[in-house]
Amino acid sequence: MINMCVSSFKGNVEDTDYAGNKIYHGKDNGWLGGSLAVGDAVLICAPRWQNNIETLENRTPLSHMNGICYEIPRVLDTFTIGKYPFLSKDEDQRTLNESHYYHHYMHGMMGMSAQYTGDTDEIMLIGAPGLRDASGGLVEFGNNVVKIASESYDLERNNDYFGYALTSGKFLGDGANYIALGGPRGNSGTGQVKIVKLVNTSYYEVKAIVNGEEPGSYFGSVLCAVDVDNTKNSDVLVVGAPFYGNLTQINIDVNNINEDEGKVYVYGFDSTSGMFKELQQLSGSNTKNSRFGSAICSPGDINNDGALDIAIGAPFEEDGKGAIYIFNGYQGKFWHRPSQIIKASSINSNLKEFGMYLSQFNMDVDDNLYNDLVIGAPGSDSVVMLKSNPTISMEVSLKTSLINPVNVIQDDDERFAIQVCFKYTGDKSSPPDVIVNYTVFIDNSMTQQGIQERILAEDGSYTVAGDKKVIKGYEIPQCSNNYTVVIQFLGPWFGVEQFPEFKQIDLVCPVTVFNLNINYTIRIEQRDYNTLDEQYQQQDGTATVLNPLDPGKWQVRDSQQQYPYPYWVIDTDYRRFAVTWTCIDLFNGSHLQYVFVLSRSRRGLPQYIRYLIHRYLQAFGVDTRNLQSNDQTTCYTAAQNTTGSGSTFQRGRPFQR
């Protein structure tokens, strides 16, 4: 059932405030809802509320823009609204001081910012940026005491607007609670934030100051205290500068000015230096007019990692549609890149200025143990609620068909199978099963180093992808179907043709094995079967890839040659054939050159591939009629005794080039 409530907000009439003072409401253009706070009650402020004080004295109407806040109890059956206007019996609205009117409360604009604080949220902190000639300050209501506090009067601080934003937290490492006041026009226009402590009912003591870096950036117009490590002992202060435009980093070229792109600063107490200092800076898209940092809040620990996170609004990003950024907490500050960017266009194409307001109080609307977030989009008169999804823990592993305990690819391994396996755990609010989409990048670390991948999928690609339904709580990993991968150039190759050399008349069944060393050099093992002594003999070498962009050109050193020599893989498809060439210098300027045709299989190569290889070699001046063939099909028995891993280099017979 829906009940209609009778409004308790009267019009522009005479009334009485919480202390019994007579007031006359001027609610027009009062910005009711300009700031909100939720504690034991709900505080709603109207910073442009006017007290028509001259009307009460039967004079010409003159309104003073004092500001007012209304407190509504959570228990709505006692719907008694507390009215807290910015008035004082002890001081006039303004006084004349050396021919200058000094405005105490007349234009106080109390209610531009508000927060409940204290152990039981019983104390109201309310910002009043217009207090005392707009130098600004704060008002504290609580325990039947009213404190209206600012610094001592200084004409140079007029229009600093301290109290435009405020928050409270344990900022200075001593466990005490302090108040942070933002003055976006302080420090000669760059903006300033002061960490203060109330010393009496009229003044506060400044404990720390941080300054903005760019005039007009409105540094300090948005503040948020976050207990990132969730220890209850220390908070960081997050400061928005939504009109930051990177003006200090440009030349005269006005076309390069990203005006109003916005920036956010994070400050905290450094126990090593004993200073309250900048910890990091956060940026959005760095695009013109985004106003990143217009709103900041902490929705709590939404990724369930133990650290509290923040949301930052950029309400004019994407041509005024808006976006919000989620930064996850980590080790006392935040990851420098957002974990999520939620654009208004992804929710509703009609939203405008999405991210201008973010709810400052946490509420789990759907009772799934994760706080939800309310975002204002005033340009389209809209409010959006985003619900947090439960986080899950997914343990991912890779299973292979290799039969050795450490999953090492052996020399005789030509292909093997892989499976992607998952173990899913989550809290009681997480779903019983999830569909996981996965992509496996094969030998990706080698690609990033500029080195040729060693294996590939059976279809010739360097990725395998799929999806898998994974059930929560299984102790045994749940695995995908098998994917077959084949070993590329590294590994064993069998010599099927070579330019003959007299030394190898008694050597048959040549096998060349290439493997990658830990330092990314290539170990080469050349094995041949000696028919005279009926055993394999082996020669080792080490190859270096001279240029990662040309991985087929190597320089080889071995124990039988005094100097390094070139070894080139001049053609290969990685899966079936390879053609290599090498040249060894002799004395008196002479040299020997060798060419080899290698097959991944002992069965040799199809006739059409041999034909193409011969045409290719003939273009290099090789008389392919002199190529010596090797029948590898008779080598199976002898090969059973060969093991090892490494990069091989194979030596053939000379030809003159």
C-alpha positions as CSV (number, residue, x, y, z in Angstrom):
1,M,0.0,0.0,0.0
2,I,1.2,3.5,-0.8
3,N,0.3,6.3,1.6
4,M,0.4,10.0,0.7
5,C,2.3,12.0,3.3
6,V,1.2,15.6,4.1
7,S,4.1,17.9,3.4
8,S,5.6,19.5,6.5
9,F,7.5,22.1,4.5
10,K,5.6,25.4,4.7
11,G,5.8,28.2,2.3
12,N,7.3,31.7,2.8
13,V,5.8,32.2,6.2
14,E,6.8,33.2,9.7
15,D,8.2,30.3,11.8
16,T,10.4,29.4,14.8
17,D,13.7,27.7,14.6
18,Y,15.2,25.0,16.9
19,A,16.2,27.6,19.5
20,G,12.9,29.5,19.5
21,N,14.2,32.3,17.3
22,K,11.6,33.9,15.0
23,I,12.3,33.5,11.3
24,Y,10.5,34.3,8.1
25,H,11.2,31.8,5.4
26,G,12.4,32.8,2.0
27,K,12.5,29.5,0.2
28,D,12.4,30.6,-3.4
29,N,15.6,29.5,-5.2
30,G,16.8,28.1,-1.9
31,W,18.6,25.0,-3.4
32,L,16.8,22.6,-1.0
33,G,18.8,19.4,-1.2
34,G,22.0,21.3,-2.0
35,S,23.6,19.0,0.5
36,L,22.4,15.9,2.3
37,A,23.7,13.9,5.2
38,V,22.5,10.6,6.7
39,G,23.2,9.6,10.3
40,D,20.8,8.9,13.1
41,A,18.5,11.3,11.2
42,V,18.5,12.8,7.7
43,L,19.8,16.3,7.2
44,I,18.6,18.3,4.1
45,C,20.1,21.7,3.5
46,A,19.1,24.7,1.5
47,P,22.3,26.9,1.3
48,R,20.5,29.8,-0.5
49,W,17.6,29.9,1.9
50,Q,16.9,33.5,2.9
51,N,15.7,34.9,6.2
52,N,13.4,37.9,5.4
53,I,14.5,39.6,8.6
54,E,13.6,43.1,7.5
55,T,10.0,42.0,6.9
56,L,9.8,41.0,10.6
57,E,10.7,44.6,11.6
58,N,8.1,46.0,9.2
59,R,10.7,47.6,7.0
60,T,11.4,47.4,3.3
61,P,11.8,43.6,2.6
62,L,15.5,42.6,2.6
63,S,16.5,39.0,2.5
64,H,19.7,37.6,4.0
65,M,21.0,34.5,2.3
66,N,21.9,32.7,5.6
67,G,21.1,29.1,4.6
68,I,19.2,26.6,6.5
69,C,19.2,22.8,7.2
70,Y,16.3,20.6,8.1
71,E,16.7,17.5,10.2
72,I,14.2,14.7,9.8
73,P,14.2,11.8,12.3
74,R,14.4,8.3,10.9
75,V,11.4,7.3,12.9
76,L,8.7,8.9,10.8
77,D,5.8,8.4,13.1
78,T,7.3,11.3,15.2
79,F,7.6,13.5,12.2
80,T,9.2,16.5,13.9
81,I,11.4,18.5,11.7
82,G,14.3,20.4,13.3
83,K,15.0,23.7,11.6
84,Y,18.6,25.0,11.8
85,P,19.0,28.4,10.1
86,F,22.3,30.2,10.2
87,L,21.5,32.8,12.8
88,S,23.1,34.1,16.0
89,K,21.9,36.2,18.9
90,D,25.4,37.2,19.7
91,E,26.4,38.9,16.5
92,D,24.7,41.1,14.0
93,Q,24.2,39.9,10.4
94,R,26.8,42.5,9.5
95,T,28.9,45.2,11.1
96,L,30.7,48.3,9.8
97,N,34.4,47.9,10.1
98,E,36.6,50.8,8.8
99,S,34.1,51.8,6.1
100,H,33.8,48.1,5.1
101,Y,30.7,46.1,5.9
102,Y,31.9,42.9,7.5
103,H,29.2,40.2,6.8
104,H,29.0,37.7,9.7
105,Y,26.1,35.6,8.7
106,M,24.2,37.7,6.2
107,H,25.5,35.7,3.2
108,G,26.7,32.6,5.1
109,M,25.2,30.1,2.6
110,M,25.3,27.5,5.4
111,G,24.5,24.1,4.0
112,M,26.7,24.0,0.9
113,S,28.2,20.9,2.6
114,A,27.0,18.7,5.5
115,Q,28.0,15.6,7.4
116,Y,27.2,13.7,10.5
117,T,30.1,12.8,12.7
118,G,30.8,11.5,16.2
119,D,30.8,8.0,17.5
120,T,27.0,7.8,17.2
121,D,26.5,10.2,14.3
122,E,24.9,12.7,16.7
123,I,26.9,15.8,15.7
124,M,26.1,17.8,12.6
125,L,29.0,19.5,10.7
126,I,27.7,22.1,8.2
127,G,29.9,24.2,5.8
128,A,29.2,27.9,5.5
129,P,31.4,29.3,2.7
130,G,29.9,32.8,3.0
131,L,30.7,33.1,6.7
132,R,32.6,36.3,7.6
133,D,32.9,38.0,4.3
134,A,33.1,34.6,2.4
135,S,36.3,33.6,4.0
136,G,34.2,30.7,5.1
137,G,34.0,28.3,8.0
138,L,31.8,25.7,9.6
139,V,28.9,25.2,12.0
140,E,28.7,22.4,14.5
141,F,25.4,21.4,16.1
142,G,25.4,18.8,18.8
143,N,25.0,18.0,22.4
144,N,22.9,21.2,22.8
145,V,25.9,23.3,21.8
146,V,26.3,25.4,18.7
147,K,29.8,26.2,17.4
148,I,30.3,28.7,14.6
149,A,34.0,28.5,13.8
150,S,36.4,30.1,11.4
151,E,39.9,31.6,11.5
152,S,40.5,35.1,12.8
153,Y,39.3,37.7,10.4
154,D,41.7,38.6,7.6
155,L,40.6,40.7,4.7
156,E,43.0,38.8,2.4
157,R,41.1,35.6,3.0
158,N,37.8,37.1,1.8
159,N,36.1,35.0,-0.9
160,D,38.2,31.8,-0.1
161,Y,34.9,29.9,0.4
162,F,36.2,27.5,3.1
163,G,33.3,25.2,4.0
164,Y,32.3,24.9,0.3
165,A,33.1,21.2,1.0
166,L,33.9,19.5,4.3
167,T,34.5,16.0,5.7
168,S,36.0,14.5,8.8
169,G,38.4,11.7,9.5
170,K,41.5,10.5,11.2
171,F,44.0,12.2,8.9
172,L,47.1,12.9,11.0
173,G,48.1,9.5,12.3
174,D,47.3,10.1,16.0
175,G,43.8,8.4,15.9
176,A,42.1,11.8,16.6
177,N,39.2,13.0,14.4
178,Y,39.8,16.2,12.4
179,I,37.7,18.3,10.0
180,A,38.8,19.0,6.5
181,L,37.6,22.2,5.0
182,G,37.8,23.0,1.3
183,G,38.3,26.5,0.1
184,P,38.2,26.3,-3.7
185,R,39.2,30.0,-4.1
186,G,41.9,29.9,-1.4
187,N,45.6,30.3,-1.9
188,S,45.2,33.1,-4.5
189,G,42.8,31.0,-6.6
190,T,44.5,27.6,-6.8
191,G,42.3,26.2,-4.1
192,Q,43.2,25.0,-0.6
193,V,42.2,22.4,1.9
194,K,42.8,22.9,5.7
195,I,42.8,20.2,8.3
196,V,41.4,21.8,11.4
197,K,40.5,21.2,15.0
198,L,37.8,23.2,16.9
199,V,39.4,25.0,19.9
200,N,36.3,26.8,21.1
201,T,32.9,27.8,20.0
202,S,34.2,30.5,17.6
203,Y,37.5,29.5,16.1
204,Y,39.4,26.5,14.8
205,E,43.1,25.7,14.8
206,V,44.7,24.8,11.4
207,K,46.7,21.5,11.7
208,A,47.7,21.0,8.1
209,I,47.3,22.7,4.7
210,V,47.4,21.3,1.1
211,N,47.2,23.6,-1.9
212,G,45.9,23.2,-5.5
213,E,48.3,23.5,-8.4
214,E,46.2,25.5,-10.9
215,P,44.2,28.7,-10.6
216,G,40.5,28.2,-11.2
217,S,40.7,24.4,-10.9
218,Y,38.3,24.6,-7.9
219,F,40.6,22.3,-5.9
220,G,38.9,21.6,-2.6
221,S,35.3,21.9,-3.9
222,V,34.8,18.2,-3.4
223,L,36.2,16.2,-0.4
224,C,35.9,12.6,0.7
225,A,37.5,10.8,3.7
226,V,38.2,7.1,3.1
227,D,39.5,4.5,5.5
228,V,41.2,2.6,2.6
229,D,42.8,-0.2,4.7
230,N,39.6,-0.5,6.7
231,T,41.5,-0.3,10.0
232,K,39.3,2.4,11.7
233,N,42.6,4.1,12.7
234,S,43.6,6.2,9.7
235,D,41.9,7.9,6.7
236,V,43.1,9.3,3.4
237,L,41.6,12.6,2.1
238,V,40.5,12.6,-1.5
239,V,40.2,16.0,-3.1
240,G,38.5,16.9,-6.3
241,A,39.6,19.7,-8.7
242,P,36.9,19.4,-11.4
243,F,38.0,22.4,-13.4
244,Y,41.6,21.4,-13.6
245,G,42.7,22.0,-17.2
246,N,46.4,21.1,-17.4
247,L,47.1,24.8,-18.1
248,T,50.6,24.7,-16.5
249,Q,51.8,22.0,-19.0
250,I,51.0,23.7,-22.3
251,N,52.5,26.4,-24.4
252,I,50.6,29.3,-26.0
253,D,48.7,27.0,-28.3
254,V,45.1,27.3,-27.0
255,N,44.0,24.4,-29.1
256,N,45.9,22.1,-26.7
257,I,44.1,23.3,-23.6
258,N,42.1,20.5,-22.1
259,E,40.1,22.9,-20.0
260,D,37.9,21.5,-17.2
261,E,39.2,17.9,-17.7
262,G,39.4,17.6,-13.9
263,K,41.8,15.8,-11.6
264,V,41.6,14.1,-8.2
265,Y,44.3,14.2,-5.5
266,V,44.8,11.7,-2.6
267,Y,46.5,12.8,0.6
268,G,47.5,10.9,3.7
269,F,49.7,10.8,6.7
270,D,53.2,9.5,6.0
271,S,54.5,7.9,9.2
272,T,58.1,8.1,8.0
273,S,58.2,11.8,7.5
274,G,55.5,12.6,10.0
275,M,53.8,14.8,7.3
276,F,50.4,15.0,5.8
277,K,51.3,14.8,2.1
278,E,50.2,13.9,-1.4
279,L,50.1,10.2,-2.1
280,Q,48.9,10.1,-5.7
281,Q,46.8,11.8,-8.4
282,L,44.0,10.2,-10.3
283,S,42.7,11.1,-13.7
284,G,39.8,10.2,-15.9
285,S,39.7,10.4,-19.7
286,N,41.7,13.7,-19.8
287,T,39.2,15.0,-22.3
288,K,38.0,18.6,-22.5
289,N,35.1,19.6,-20.2
290,S,34.8,16.2,-18.5
291,R,35.0,17.7,-15.0
292,F,36.4,14.5,-13.5
293,G,36.2,14.9,-9.8
294,S,32.9,16.8,-9.6
295,A,31.6,14.2,-7.1
296,I,33.5,11.6,-5.0
297,C,32.3,9.0,-2.6
298,S,33.3,5.7,-1.1
299,P,30.7,2.9,-1.7
300,G,32.7,0.7,0.7
301,D,34.5,-2.5,-0.3
302,I,32.7,-3.5,-3.5
303,N,35.2,-6.0,-4.7
304,N,35.5,-7.8,-1.4
305,D,39.3,-7.5,-1.1
306,G,39.4,-5.9,2.3
307,A,40.2,-2.4,1.1
308,L,37.6,0.4,0.6
309,D,37.0,1.7,-2.9
310,I,36.0,5.1,-4.3
311,A,33.7,6.3,-7.1
312,I,34.4,9.5,-9.0
313,G,32.0,11.4,-11.2
314,A,32.8,13.0,-14.5
315,P,29.4,14.5,-15.4
316,F,30.3,16.2,-18.6
317,E,32.2,13.4,-20.3
318,E,31.0,12.2,-23.6
319,D,29.5,15.5,-24.7
320,G,27.7,16.1,-21.4
321,K,26.2,12.6,-20.9
322,G,28.6,11.8,-18.1
323,A,30.4,8.8,-16.5
324,I,31.6,7.5,-13.2
325,Y,34.9,5.8,-12.4
326,I,35.5,3.1,-9.8
327,F,39.0,3.0,-8.3
328,N,39.8,0.0,-6.0
329,G,41.7,0.6,-2.8
330,Y,45.1,-1.0,-2.4
331,Q,47.8,-0.7,0.2
332,G,46.7,2.6,1.7
333,K,45.8,4.3,-1.5
334,F,44.1,3.4,-4.9
335,W,45.0,1.6,-8.0
336,H,46.0,4.2,-10.5
337,R,43.7,2.8,-13.2
338,P,40.0,2.4,-12.7
339,S,38.5,-1.0,-12.4
340,Q,35.3,0.2,-14.0
341,I,34.2,3.1,-16.1
342,I,30.4,3.3,-16.2
343,K,29.2,5.6,-18.9
344,A,25.8,7.1,-19.0
345,S,25.3,6.0,-22.6
346,S,25.6,2.4,-21.5
347,I,22.6,2.9,-19.2
348,N,20.3,5.2,-21.0
349,S,21.0,7.4,-24.0
350,N,18.9,10.2,-22.6
351,L,20.9,10.7,-19.4
352,K,22.8,14.0,-19.1
353,E,25.3,15.1,-16.4
354,F,25.4,11.6,-15.0
355,G,27.9,11.6,-12.1
356,M,27.2,15.2,-10.9
357,Y,26.1,13.7,-7.6
358,L,27.1,10.5,-5.8
359,S,25.4,9.2,-2.7
360,Q,27.6,9.9,0.4
361,F,26.0,7.2,2.5
362,N,26.2,3.4,2.0
363,M,23.1,1.3,1.6
364,D,22.7,-2.3,0.6
365,V,19.3,-2.0,-1.1
366,D,19.0,-5.6,-2.3
367,D,20.5,-7.2,0.8
368,N,23.3,-9.0,-1.1
369,L,26.0,-7.8,1.3
370,Y,27.3,-5.3,-1.1
371,N,26.6,-1.6,-1.1
372,D,24.7,0.0,-3.9
373,L,25.3,3.4,-5.4
374,V,22.9,6.3,-6.3
375,I,24.0,8.7,-9.0
376,G,22.5,12.0,-9.9
377,A,22.0,13.2,-13.5
378,P,20.5,16.6,-13.1
379,G,20.8,17.5,-16.8
380,S,18.0,15.0,-17.5
381,D,16.2,15.3,-14.1
382,S,17.2,11.7,-13.4
383,V,18.5,9.6,-10.5
384,V,20.2,6.2,-11.2
385,M,20.7,3.4,-8.8
386,L,23.5,1.0,-9.6
387,K,23.5,-2.3,-7.7
388,S,26.7,-4.0,-6.8
389,N,27.1,-7.6,-7.9
390,P,28.6,-10.1,-5.5
391,T,32.3,-10.8,-6.1
392,I,33.6,-14.2,-6.7
393,S,37.0,-15.9,-6.4
394,M,37.9,-17.9,-9.5
395,E,41.1,-20.0,-9.4
396,V,42.4,-20.7,-12.9
397,S,44.9,-23.3,-13.9
398,L,46.2,-25.0,-17.0
399,K,46.4,-28.8,-17.4
400,T,48.5,-30.5,-20.0
401,S,48.7,-34.1,-21.3
402,L,52.5,-34.1,-20.9
403,I,53.3,-37.2,-18.9
404,N,56.3,-35.9,-16.9
405,P,55.6,-34.4,-13.4
406,V,56.8,-30.9,-14.2
407,N,55.0,-30.4,-17.5
408,V,58.3,-30.0,-19.4
409,I,58.2,-30.4,-23.2
410,Q,60.5,-33.2,-24.2
411,D,62.5,-33.4,-27.4
412,D,60.2,-36.0,-29.0
413,D,57.0,-34.1,-28.1
414,E,55.4,-32.9,-31.3
415,R,52.1,-31.9,-29.9
416,F,50.1,-32.1,-26.7
417,A,46.7,-31.2,-25.2
418,I,45.8,-28.5,-22.8
419,Q,42.7,-27.8,-20.7
420,V,41.7,-24.7,-18.9
421,C,40.5,-25.5,-15.4
422,F,38.5,-23.5,-12.8
423,K,37.7,-23.6,-9.1
424,Y,34.9,-21.1,-8.1
425,T,34.3,-20.0,-4.5
426,G,32.1,-17.1,-3.3
427,D,30.0,-15.9,-0.4
428,K,26.3,-16.8,0.2
429,S,25.2,-14.0,-2.1
430,S,27.1,-15.2,-5.1
431,P,25.3,-17.3,-7.7
432,P,25.5,-21.2,-7.6
433,D,27.2,-21.3,-11.0
434,V,28.7,-18.9,-13.5
435,I,29.6,-19.0,-17.2
436,V,33.2,-18.2,-17.7
437,N,34.5,-16.9,-21.0
438,Y,38.2,-17.5,-21.4
439,T,41.0,-16.9,-23.9
440,V,44.4,-18.5,-23.7
441,F,47.2,-16.7,-25.4
442,I,49.8,-19.2,-26.4
443,D,53.4,-18.3,-25.6
444,N,52.4,-14.7,-25.0
445,S,55.5,-13.8,-23.0
446,M,57.6,-14.6,-26.0
447,T,55.6,-12.4,-28.2
448,Q,56.0,-9.5,-25.8
449,Q,59.7,-10.0,-25.9
450,G,59.7,-9.8,-29.7
451,I,60.7,-13.4,-30.0
452,Q,58.9,-16.0,-32.1
453,E,56.3,-18.1,-30.3
454,R,57.4,-21.7,-29.6
455,I,54.0,-23.4,-29.8
456,L,50.7,-22.7,-31.5
457,A,47.2,-24.2,-31.7
458,E,46.5,-27.0,-34.0
459,D,44.5,-24.7,-36.3
460,G,47.5,-22.4,-36.7
461,S,46.3,-19.7,-34.4
462,Y,48.0,-18.4,-31.3
463,T,44.9,-18.3,-29.1
464,V,42.3,-20.8,-27.9
465,A,39.0,-19.5,-26.5
466,G,35.7,-20.9,-25.2
467,D,33.3,-20.8,-22.4
468,K,32.7,-23.1,-19.4
469,K,29.9,-23.4,-16.8
470,V,31.6,-23.6,-13.4
471,I,29.7,-24.6,-10.3
472,K,30.5,-23.0,-6.9
473,G,32.2,-25.0,-4.2
474,Y,33.7,-27.9,-6.1
475,E,37.0,-29.0,-4.6
476,I,38.2,-30.6,-7.9
477,P,38.9,-28.2,-10.7
478,Q,36.3,-28.2,-13.5
479,C,38.1,-28.3,-16.9
480,S,37.3,-27.4,-20.5
481,N,37.6,-29.7,-23.4
482,N,41.0,-30.6,-24.7
483,Y,42.8,-28.2,-27.1
484,T,45.7,-29.6,-29.1
485,V,48.8,-27.4,-29.5
486,V,51.8,-28.2,-31.6
487,I,55.4,-27.2,-31.0
488,Q,56.8,-24.7,-33.4
489,F,60.4,-24.3,-34.6
490,L,61.9,-25.1,-31.2
491,G,62.1,-28.8,-30.4
492,P,63.2,-31.7,-32.7
493,W,63.6,-31.5,-36.4
494,F,64.6,-34.4,-38.7
495,G,67.0,-33.9,-41.6
496,V,65.4,-35.2,-44.8
497,E,67.7,-33.5,-47.3
498,Q,71.1,-31.8,-47.1
499,F,73.9,-30.6,-49.4
500,P,76.2,-33.6,-49.0
501,E,79.6,-33.5,-47.1
502,F,82.2,-36.3,-47.2
503,K,82.4,-36.3,-43.4
504,Q,78.9,-37.5,-43.1
505,I,79.0,-40.6,-45.3
506,D,78.9,-42.8,-42.3
507,L,76.4,-40.5,-40.4
508,V,72.7,-41.2,-40.9
509,C,69.4,-40.2,-39.1
510,P,70.4,-36.6,-38.5
511,V,68.3,-34.9,-35.8
512,T,68.5,-31.3,-34.9
513,V,67.0,-30.1,-31.6
514,F,66.4,-26.4,-30.8
515,N,65.5,-25.2,-27.3
516,L,65.4,-21.9,-25.6
517,N,67.7,-21.2,-22.7
518,I,66.6,-19.2,-19.7
519,N,68.6,-16.2,-21.0
520,Y,66.7,-16.4,-24.4
521,T,69.7,-17.8,-26.2
522,I,69.1,-21.0,-28.3
523,R,70.8,-24.3,-27.4
524,I,71.4,-26.4,-30.5
525,E,72.0,-30.1,-30.4
526,Q,73.0,-31.9,-33.6
527,R,72.7,-35.7,-33.4
528,D,73.7,-38.2,-36.0
529,Y,73.9,-42.0,-35.9
530,N,77.3,-43.3,-36.7
531,T,77.0,-46.6,-38.7
532,L,80.6,-47.6,-38.0
533,D,80.5,-47.6,-34.2
534,E,76.6,-48.0,-34.1
535,Q,75.9,-45.2,-31.7
536,Y,74.7,-41.6,-31.8
537,Q,77.1,-38.7,-31.6
538,Q,76.2,-35.2,-30.6
539,Q,77.6,-31.7,-31.2
540,D,76.3,-28.7,-29.2
541,G,76.1,-25.1,-30.0
542,T,74.6,-21.9,-28.7
543,A,72.8,-19.4,-30.9
544,T,71.9,-15.8,-30.3
545,V,69.1,-14.0,-32.1
546,L,70.8,-10.8,-33.2
547,N,67.6,-8.9,-33.9
548,P,64.2,-9.8,-32.3
549,L,62.5,-8.3,-35.3
550,D,64.3,-10.8,-37.6
551,P,64.2,-14.0,-35.4
552,G,65.4,-16.3,-38.1
553,K,68.9,-14.9,-38.2
554,W,71.2,-16.4,-35.6
555,Q,74.8,-16.3,-34.6
556,V,76.2,-19.6,-33.4
557,R,79.2,-20.6,-31.2
558,D,80.3,-24.2,-30.7
559,S,83.3,-26.0,-29.3
560,Q,84.7,-26.9,-32.8
561,Q,84.8,-23.4,-34.3
562,Q,87.1,-20.6,-33.1
563,Y,84.7,-17.8,-34.2
564,P,80.9,-17.5,-34.2
565,Y,79.2,-18.0,-37.6
566,P,75.8,-17.2,-39.0
567,Y,73.0,-19.7,-38.9
568,W,69.8,-18.7,-40.7
569,V,66.3,-20.2,-40.8
570,I,65.5,-19.0,-44.3
571,D,62.1,-20.6,-44.6
572,T,59.7,-22.5,-42.4
573,D,56.0,-23.0,-41.7
574,Y,56.8,-24.0,-38.1
575,R,54.7,-27.1,-38.3
576,R,56.0,-29.2,-41.2
577,F,59.2,-28.0,-42.8
578,A,62.2,-25.7,-42.3
579,V,65.1,-24.7,-44.5
580,T,68.3,-23.6,-42.8
581,W,71.6,-22.2,-44.1
582,T,75.0,-21.7,-42.4
583,C,78.4,-20.6,-43.4
584,I,81.7,-21.4,-41.7
585,D,84.9,-19.5,-42.4
586,L,88.1,-21.5,-43.0
587,F,91.7,-20.4,-43.4
588,N,92.9,-18.2,-46.2
589,G,89.5,-16.5,-46.6
590,S,87.7,-19.7,-47.8
591,H,84.5,-20.9,-46.3
592,L,82.0,-23.7,-46.3
593,Q,78.3,-23.3,-46.7
594,Y,75.6,-25.7,-45.8
595,V,71.9,-26.1,-46.5
596,F,69.4,-28.4,-44.8
597,V,65.8,-29.4,-45.4
598,L,64.2,-30.4,-42.1
599,S,60.9,-32.1,-41.4
600,R,58.9,-32.1,-38.2
601,S,58.0,-35.8,-38.9
602,R,60.3,-38.7,-39.6
603,R,57.9,-39.6,-42.4
604,G,59.4,-36.8,-44.4
605,L,57.7,-34.2,-46.5
606,P,54.9,-34.4,-49.2
607,Q,56.2,-34.2,-52.7
608,Y,54.6,-30.9,-53.4
609,I,56.3,-29.3,-50.5
610,R,59.7,-30.7,-51.6
611,Y,59.0,-29.2,-55.1
612,L,58.4,-25.8,-53.6
613,I,61.5,-26.0,-51.4
614,H,63.6,-27.0,-54.4
615,R,62.4,-24.1,-56.4
616,Y,63.1,-21.8,-53.5
617,L,66.7,-23.1,-53.1
618,Q,67.3,-22.9,-56.9
619,A,66.6,-19.2,-56.7
620,F,69.6,-19.0,-54.2
621,G,71.8,-20.8,-56.7
622,V,71.7,-24.2,-55.1
623,D,71.9,-27.2,-57.5
624,T,69.2,-29.3,-55.9
625,R,70.2,-32.3,-57.9
626,N,73.1,-32.6,-55.4
627,L,70.9,-32.7,-52.4
628,Q,71.4,-35.9,-50.4
629,S,68.2,-37.5,-49.0
630,N,68.0,-39.1,-45.6
631,D,65.5,-41.9,-45.0
632,Q,64.3,-41.2,-41.4
633,T,61.7,-44.0,-41.4
634,T,64.5,-46.5,-40.6
635,C,65.6,-44.5,-37.6
636,Y,62.7,-45.2,-35.2
637,T,64.6,-47.9,-33.2
638,A,67.8,-46.0,-32.8
639,A,65.9,-42.8,-31.9
640,Q,64.4,-44.4,-28.8
641,N,67.8,-43.9,-27.1
642,T,67.9,-40.1,-27.7
643,T,66.8,-37.6,-25.1
644,G,67.6,-34.0,-24.3
645,S,66.5,-30.5,-24.8
646,G,68.1,-27.6,-26.5
647,S,68.6,-25.6,-29.6
648,T,70.3,-27.5,-32.3
649,F,72.5,-26.6,-35.0
650,Q,72.8,-29.0,-37.9
651,R,75.8,-29.3,-40.2
652,G,75.5,-30.4,-43.8
653,R,77.8,-30.5,-46.8
654,P,79.4,-27.5,-48.5
655,F,78.3,-25.7,-51.6
656,Q,79.8,-22.7,-53.3
657,R,77.7,-19.6,-53.4
